[in-house]
Amino acid sequence: MRAEESGLIVQPRRIVGVFDANRDGGRLELFHAYKLVFLCDEAGGELRPGIETFDARFFPFDDLPPLSTARTNERHLAEVRAHLADPQRPVFFD
């Protein structure tokens, strides 16, 4: 189990995808970075803001607030939705 910035304790279940950060705008000129998206089960803790966020709440997929698309964008969310709909879906690799 792992404690997250959100205050929650989660149990990672599987990797949803490995995303190439440079394909989302090419803003990383001097190095390369990858974003790993995990599907986790909530195992405890208490949802709270942290040093990276000013608020922390749950939202339905169809009613998300505006996102920081440099961090989480529709490509990431679409892959999460696909994994939730099909638990046998293979890991996405950019």
N, CA and C atoms as a LAMMPS dump frame, in Angstrom:
ITEM: TIMESTEP
0
ITEM: NUMBER OF ATOMS
282
ITEM: BOX BOUNDS ff ff ff
-5.0000000000000000e+02 5.0000000000000000e+02
-5.0000000000000000e+02 5.0000000000000000e+02
-5.0000000000000000e+02 5.0000000000000000e+02
ITEM: ATOMS id mol type element x y z
1 1 1 N 0.843 -1.188 0
2 1 2 C 0 0 0
3 1 3 C 0.877 1.235 0
4 2 1 N 0.278 2.33 -0.418
5 2 2 C 1.053 3.548 -0.601
6 2 3 C 0.217 4.763 -0.192
7 3 1 N 0.836 5.695 0.52
8 3 2 C 0.184 6.959 0.865
9 3 3 C 0.41 7.941 -0.289
10 4 1 N -0.644 8.594 -0.719
11 4 2 C -0.581 9.537 -1.834
12 4 3 C -0.619 10.973 -1.316
13 5 1 N -0.272 11.933 -2.206
14 5 2 C -0.301 13.352 -1.847
15 5 3 C -1.684 13.797 -1.395
16 6 1 N -2.699 13.085 -1.848
17 6 2 C -4.083 13.423 -1.533
18 6 3 C -4.483 13.043 -0.111
19 7 1 N -3.626 12.326 0.597
20 7 2 C -3.956 11.852 1.936
21 7 3 C -4.53 10.446 1.945
22 8 1 N -4.858 9.919 0.769
23 8 2 C -5.421 8.573 0.698
24 8 3 C -4.327 7.512 0.724
25 9 1 N -4.66 6.379 1.246
26 9 2 C -3.799 5.204 1.162
27 9 3 C -4.411 4.328 0.079
28 10 1 N -3.601 3.936 -0.89
29 10 2 C -4.112 3.167 -2.021
30 10 3 C -3.318 1.882 -2.205
31 11 1 N -3.988 0.934 -2.827
32 11 2 C -3.355 -0.324 -3.217
33 11 3 C -3.304 -0.332 -4.738
34 12 1 N -2.108 -0.183 -5.335
35 12 2 C -2.031 -0.234 -6.797
36 12 3 C -2.524 -1.579 -7.314
37 13 1 N -3.388 -1.525 -8.326
38 13 2 C -3.951 -2.738 -8.909
39 13 3 C -3.233 -3.101 -10.203
40 14 1 N -3.005 -2.079 -11.069
41 14 2 C -2.33 -2.323 -12.335
42 14 3 C -1.933 -1.01 -12.987
43 15 1 N -1.041 -1.096 -13.944
44 15 2 C -0.666 0.073 -14.735
45 15 3 C -1.663 0.195 -15.887
46 16 1 N -2.227 1.368 -16.048
47 16 2 C -3.147 1.653 -17.145
48 16 3 C -2.351 1.992 -18.396
49 17 1 N -1.346 2.856 -18.241
50 17 2 C -0.584 3.273 -19.416
51 17 3 C 0.711 3.964 -19.068
52 18 1 N 1.601 3.95 -20.046
53 18 2 C 2.867 4.675 -19.986
54 18 3 C 2.808 5.684 -21.123
55 19 1 N 2.746 6.962 -20.769
56 19 2 C 2.546 8.03 -21.739
57 19 3 C 3.82 8.842 -21.911
58 20 1 N 4.158 9.152 -23.137
59 20 2 C 5.309 9.98 -23.475
60 20 3 C 4.908 11.441 -23.281
61 21 1 N 5.49 12.097 -22.294
62 21 2 C 5.115 13.484 -21.984
63 21 3 C 5.41 14.429 -23.141
64 22 1 N 6.381 14.112 -23.97
65 22 2 C 6.71 14.989 -25.095
66 22 3 C 5.655 14.948 -26.201
67 23 1 N 4.788 13.955 -26.202
68 23 2 C 3.724 13.887 -27.21
69 23 3 C 2.544 14.772 -26.829
70 24 1 N 2.581 15.319 -25.649
71 24 2 C 1.498 16.193 -25.181
72 24 3 C 1.917 17.651 -25.232
73 25 1 N 2.633 18.057 -26.247
74 25 2 C 2.993 19.455 -26.408
75 25 3 C 4.468 19.706 -26.609
76 26 1 N 5.31 18.71 -26.443
77 26 2 C 6.735 18.857 -26.708
78 26 3 C 7.429 19.917 -25.875
79 27 1 N 7.004 20.117 -24.653
80 27 2 C 7.564 21.181 -23.826
81 27 3 C 8.836 20.781 -23.085
82 28 1 N 9.246 19.529 -23.188
83 28 2 C 10.427 19.054 -22.463
84 28 3 C 11.606 18.98 -23.431
85 29 1 N 12.294 20.093 -23.595
86 29 2 C 13.331 20.195 -24.615
87 29 3 C 14.647 19.534 -24.231
88 30 1 N 15.011 19.511 -22.957
89 30 2 C 16.327 19.045 -22.556
90 30 3 C 16.357 17.625 -22.02
91 31 1 N 15.202 17.042 -21.811
92 31 2 C 15.155 15.69 -21.275
93 31 3 C 13.862 15.028 -21.719
94 32 1 N 13.75 13.777 -21.398
95 32 2 C 12.544 13.037 -21.756
96 32 3 C 11.842 12.597 -20.482
97 33 1 N 10.541 12.622 -20.495
98 33 2 C 9.774 12.22 -19.313
99 33 3 C 8.602 11.355 -19.728
100 34 1 N 8.243 10.431 -18.853
101 34 2 C 7.102 9.564 -19.072
102 34 3 C 6.134 9.695 -17.907
103 35 1 N 4.869 9.586 -18.206
104 35 2 C 3.822 9.608 -17.179
105 35 3 C 3.274 8.193 -17.078
106 36 1 N 3.293 7.635 -15.881
107 36 2 C 2.711 6.322 -15.633
108 36 3 C 1.391 6.524 -14.916
109 37 1 N 0.331 5.94 -15.448
110 37 2 C -0.996 6.049 -14.859
111 37 3 C -1.355 4.693 -14.267
112 38 1 N -1.691 4.694 -12.983
113 38 2 C -2.015 3.469 -12.259
114 38 3 C -3.498 3.441 -11.919
115 39 1 N -4.069 2.26 -11.924
116 39 2 C -5.414 2.04 -11.411
117 39 3 C -5.235 1.505 -9.994
118 40 1 N -5.821 2.181 -9.015
119 40 2 C -5.626 1.826 -7.61
120 40 3 C -6.966 1.645 -6.904
121 41 1 N -6.938 0.887 -5.838
122 41 2 C -8.085 0.76 -4.951
123 41 3 C -7.818 1.584 -3.703
124 42 1 N -8.826 2.31 -3.254
125 42 2 C -8.704 3.088 -2.026
126 42 3 C -8.674 2.129 -0.835
127 43 1 N -7.694 2.327 0.061
128 43 2 C -7.533 1.416 1.197
129 43 3 C -7.563 2.132 2.543
130 44 1 N -7.78 3.438 2.532
131 44 2 C -7.838 4.168 3.793
132 44 3 C -7.36 5.593 3.617
133 45 1 N -7.062 6.224 4.741
134 45 2 C -6.626 7.606 4.73
135 45 3 C -7.798 8.553 4.666
136 46 1 N -7.47 9.829 4.528
137 46 2 C -8.495 10.875 4.491
138 46 3 C -8.149 11.864 3.4
139 47 1 N -9.072 12.076 2.467
140 47 2 C -8.857 12.983 1.35
141 47 3 C -8.627 14.397 1.868
142 48 1 N -7.518 15.025 1.409
143 48 2 C -7.166 16.376 1.866
144 48 3 C -6.285 17.061 0.833
145 49 1 N -6.252 18.395 0.829
146 49 2 C -5.321 19.111 -0.042
147 49 3 C -3.894 18.882 0.442
148 50 1 N -2.939 19.161 -0.421
149 50 2 C -1.534 18.997 -0.058
150 50 3 C -0.687 20.079 -0.682
151 51 1 N 0.621 19.852 -0.727
152 51 2 C 1.526 20.874 -1.26
153 51 3 C 1.373 21.06 -2.772
154 52 1 N 0.813 20.062 -3.456
155 52 2 C 0.624 20.161 -4.901
156 52 3 C -0.786 20.567 -5.298
157 53 1 N -1.719 20.587 -4.351
158 53 2 C -3.106 20.908 -4.667
159 53 3 C -3.713 21.788 -3.584
160 54 1 N -4.645 22.661 -3.985
161 54 2 C -5.32 23.508 -3
162 54 3 C -6.656 22.913 -2.567
163 55 1 N -7.093 21.824 -3.24
164 55 2 C -8.346 21.175 -2.887
165 55 3 C -8.274 19.726 -3.348
166 56 1 N -9.027 18.862 -2.717
167 56 2 C -9.067 17.45 -3.105
168 56 3 C -10.481 16.934 -2.913
169 57 1 N -11.079 16.46 -4.023
170 57 2 C -12.436 15.911 -3.992
171 57 3 C -12.573 14.85 -5.072
172 58 1 N -13.617 14.03 -4.954
173 58 2 C -13.96 13.068 -5.99
174 58 3 C -14.993 13.686 -6.912
175 59 1 N -14.887 13.365 -8.213
176 59 2 C -15.833 13.845 -9.219
177 59 3 C -16.199 12.693 -10.139
178 60 1 N -17.438 12.699 -10.656
179 60 2 C -17.769 11.716 -11.69
180 60 3 C -17 12.047 -12.973
181 61 1 N -16.671 11.027 -13.768
182 61 2 C -15.957 11.253 -15.027
183 61 3 C -16.671 12.262 -15.913
184 62 1 N -17.996 12.25 -15.904
185 62 2 C -18.76 13.129 -16.786
186 62 3 C -18.916 14.547 -16.251
187 63 1 N -18.345 14.839 -15.096
188 63 2 C -18.487 16.171 -14.502
189 63 3 C -17.182 16.615 -13.845
190 64 1 N -16.061 16.464 -14.574
191 64 2 C -14.758 16.856 -14.028
192 64 3 C -14.576 18.368 -14.114
193 65 1 N -13.878 18.955 -13.15
194 65 2 C -13.543 20.374 -13.256
195 65 3 C -12.456 20.555 -14.31
196 66 1 N -12.135 21.789 -14.695
197 66 2 C -11.035 21.996 -15.643
198 66 3 C -9.747 21.379 -15.091
199 67 1 N -9.022 20.705 -15.973
200 67 2 C -7.794 20.024 -15.56
201 67 3 C -6.567 20.761 -16.059
202 68 1 N -5.451 20.526 -15.415
203 68 2 C -4.171 21.002 -15.893
204 68 3 C -3.736 20.026 -16.989
205 69 1 N -4.018 20.357 -18.241
206 69 2 C -3.803 19.405 -19.331
207 69 3 C -2.336 19.054 -19.537
208 70 1 N -1.421 19.821 -18.989
209 70 2 C -0.009 19.445 -19.045
210 70 3 C 0.272 18.276 -18.107
211 71 1 N -0.64 18.024 -17.182
212 71 2 C -0.454 16.924 -16.221
213 71 3 C -1.384 15.758 -16.51
214 72 1 N -2.669 16.044 -16.643
215 72 2 C -3.671 15.009 -16.925
216 72 3 C -4.554 15.521 -18.041
217 73 1 N -4.613 14.761 -19.13
218 73 2 C -5.403 15.229 -20.263
219 73 3 C -6.374 14.151 -20.723
220 74 1 N -7.102 14.439 -21.777
221 74 2 C -8.156 13.53 -22.238
222 74 3 C -7.593 12.18 -22.684
223 75 1 N -6.373 12.148 -23.229
224 75 2 C -5.759 10.857 -23.61
225 75 3 C -5.63 9.945 -22.389
226 76 1 N -5.175 10.505 -21.282
227 76 2 C -5.014 9.72 -20.054
228 76 3 C -6.37 9.237 -19.543
229 77 1 N -7.33 10.156 -19.499
230 77 2 C -8.653 9.806 -18.985
231 77 3 C -9.362 8.787 -19.87
232 78 1 N -9.202 8.905 -21.184
233 78 2 C -9.823 7.939 -22.097
234 78 3 C -9.266 6.542 -21.854
235 79 1 N -7.983 6.451 -21.588
236 79 2 C -7.384 5.142 -21.331
237 79 3 C -7.862 4.57 -19.996
238 80 1 N -8.015 5.414 -18.987
239 80 2 C -8.559 4.944 -17.705
240 80 3 C -9.977 4.423 -17.911
241 81 1 N -10.809 5.179 -18.635
242 81 2 C -12.186 4.729 -18.906
243 81 3 C -12.187 3.38 -19.616
244 82 1 N -11.307 3.215 -20.586
245 82 2 C -11.245 1.966 -21.343
246 82 3 C -10.839 0.801 -20.446
247 83 1 N -9.931 1.027 -19.521
248 83 2 C -9.507 -0.031 -18.591
249 83 3 C -10.606 -0.379 -17.595
250 84 1 N -11.367 0.603 -17.178
251 84 2 C -12.487 0.314 -16.281
252 84 3 C -13.567 -0.5 -16.992
253 85 1 N -13.78 -0.222 -18.267
254 85 2 C -14.786 -0.942 -19.043
255 85 3 C -14.324 -2.348 -19.423
256 86 1 N -13.003 -2.53 -19.561
257 86 2 C -12.454 -3.823 -19.979
258 86 3 C -11.257 -4.18 -19.093
259 87 1 N -11.474 -4.898 -17.997
260 87 2 C -10.389 -5.246 -17.079
261 87 3 C -9.27 -6.069 -17.725
262 88 1 N -9.506 -6.652 -18.889
263 88 2 C -8.473 -7.432 -19.577
264 88 3 C -7.675 -6.598 -20.586
265 89 1 N -7.991 -5.322 -20.691
266 89 2 C -7.295 -4.448 -21.65
267 89 3 C -5.8 -4.416 -21.325
268 90 1 N -4.961 -4.525 -22.34
269 90 2 C -3.514 -4.466 -22.085
270 90 3 C -3.069 -3.049 -21.728
271 91 1 N -1.912 -2.951 -21.113
272 91 2 C -1.319 -1.659 -20.756
273 91 3 C -1.065 -0.872 -22.027
274 92 1 N -1.39 0.41 -21.998
275 92 2 C -1.133 1.307 -23.136
276 92 3 C 0.3 1.804 -23.066
277 93 1 N 1.002 1.752 -24.19
278 93 2 C 2.356 2.304 -24.292
279 93 3 C 2.4 3.289 -25.443
280 94 1 N 2.879 4.5 -25.172
281 94 2 C 3.08 5.5 -26.22
282 94 3 C 4.241 5.092 -27.097
